[in-house]
């Protein structure tokens, strides 16, 4: 029998330290009808395709949606949102879907 042991020789994950900032989960809307959906892409390969499919499927399921596309403004191959983009998403979007992995 093969056995796999996962270890982290560097440090404890930040989330398990007292210094970690914790945020309560955002309230979930009962429906997406008529809401503005932010689609955030961090530049990872095929994330744009995943977000395009998300948009298509949401448009099939809900009415009156508006979309705000956000491509991470900072970073190299893996990009992250600038403070201005975070402010934009907070001000204009009711919900945000992020594609942040391959």
Secondary structure by P-SEA (a helix, b strand, c coil): cbbbbbbbcccccccccccbbbbcccccccccccbbbbbbbccccaaaaaaaaaaaaaaacccbbbbbbbcccccccbbbbcaaaaaaaaacccbbbbbccc
